[in-house]
Amino acid sequence: MMSAIPDSPAATRTRERSLPAMSEITKFVTYGAALGGIYLSVGFLFYFAMKEKLFTDGGTMPAPLQKLFAGSFFASVPGDNAAWVLLGLLEALVVVLLAVSLLRGEFLPQRRKPILLAGLSVSLLAFGVMGLANDMIGNNATVIELFTYFGVTIVAMFLIRQMSPYRPMSWLAGEMDD
């Protein structure tokens, strides 16, 4: 029969050093989940929008949208289809910048994130262009939706600037700064 003999302090310290502390795991999980959510939500939002405009629609604005924009500035300069392609290219630029950010390893906690932030900045421009176009035709519900996307993207940019390497990882997991 084994007796319950407490571990020596040295054995306890060795075990504590060999296993990552729950707080360390929490830091990396919250960091990864937050940054992964940004890459996935923004990346796929713009990927599918770009794919529709440039590939599915073949650069041709759908007829219901052409009807909405008839007589507007965008219908004449640069023209419906040209505006559709230009918007698709702007959306493609966001996707490319996010992909380059991933390839550069900007998702790693020790790496700065200038390409990711540039991609999010280009997405702000895309939301602004779409908002302006919809404002011109009085499509207020869509303008409000785009303005919400614009604002949430700014919040995501501020969040990124509060994450590692710009600040210690501990704050995101609800701990005191390192």
N, C-alpha and C positions, 0 to 999 in steps of 0.2 A: 504494500500500500504506500502511495506517495504522500508525502507531507507537503503542505503548502508553505514552501519557503519563499519568502519575497526575493525578487531579483536584487542583485547588488546595484548601487547607483551607477557603476561603470557599465553594467549590462544594459540598464535602462537607457543611458545616454547613447550607447552604440545602436540600439534598436531605434531610437528616435532619429538618429542621423541617417539610418539606412532607409527608412520609410518617409516619403514626403508628408509633411504635415498637411492636415486637412485644409488649413488656411492657404497653403501654396496651391493645392489642387483647385480650391475655390477661385483663387485669383485667375488662374489660367482658363478655367471653364467659363467664368463670366466674361473675361476678355475675348475668348474665342467665340462665344455665343453672340456677343454684341457686334463684333466686327464681321463675323460670318453672316449675321442678319442683314447688315448694311450691304455687303457684297452681293448677297443673294437677291434682296428685294430691289435694289437699284439696278443691278446688272440684268436681271431677267425682265424687269419692267421695260428697260430700254432695248434689250435684245429683241423681245417679241414685237415691240412697236416698230423698230427698225426693220425687222424681217418682214413684217406686213407691208410696209411702205415700199421697200426696195425690191423684195423678191415676190411675195404673194401677189401684190397689186401691180408688180412690174413697173413701178414708178408712175402709175396712173392714179390720180385721186378718185376714190369711189364716187359714183354719180350722186348719191344723197349729200355728200359733203360738197361736191361741186355746186349743187343747187343752193346749199346754205351760203356758200361764199360768192355766188353770182353777184356781180356788180361791186364787189369789195376791192380794196386796193390789191390784195393778194391775187385776185382773179385776173387782174390786168398786169401787175408788176410783182413778181416775175411770171405770173401765170399759175393756174391751179396745179398742173403737173410738175412744173419746176419747183414750186413751193413745197409740194409733197416730197419730191426727191431731196431738196435741200434740208427739210426737216428730218428725213430719214438718214441723211448723211450726218447731221448733228447728233442724232441718236446713236448712230454707229460709232461716232467719235467717243461718246460716253462709254460704250461697250469696250472699245479698244483700250481706252485709258484704264478702265478697271481690270482688263485682262493683263495689261502691261504691269499694273500695280501688283497683281498676283504673281506674275513671272519674276518680278524684282524682289519678291519676298517681303513686300511691305506689310503683310499680315503678321509678320513676326514682331513680338513685343519690343525688341531692341531696334527695329528699323523705323525711321521717320516715314511719313506717308504723303509725300508731295504729289505723286501721280494720282493716288486715290482722291486727294483733295482737289486736284485739277479736274478729275472726272466728275466729281460732284459739282464743281463750279460750272462746268459745261452743261450739266443737267439743269442747273439754275437758269442758264441762258435758254435752253430748250423750253423749259416751263414758261419763261418770260415771253418767248416768241409765240408759243401756242396761246398763252393768255392774251397777248396783244391781238392776235388774229381773231380769237373768239370774242374779245371785247368789241372789235370793229363791227361784228355782225350781231351784237347784242345777245350773245349766248352766255348769259350771266351765270347760269348754273355751272357750266363748264369752267368759266373763269374762276369761280369760287373754289372749285375742285382743284384746279391747277395752282391757285394761290396756296391752298393747303399743302399740296405736294412741295411747292417752293419752300414754305415755312418749315415743313418736316425735314427737308433736305438740309436746311440751315441748322436745325437742331442736331442732325446727324453729324454735320461738319464740326459743330462745337463739341459734341461727344468725342469725336475722334481726337480733337485737340486736347481733351482731358484724359485720354488714354495713354498708355505707355507707348513710346518713350518720353512723351511730353510731361507726364506725371507718373508718380509711382503706381504700380498696379494695385496696390492695397486698397485705394479709395473705392475702386469699382466693385470690389467684393465686400464693401461695408466695413472695412477695417481702418485703423489709424494709419497715417502715412508712415512709410518705412523710415 
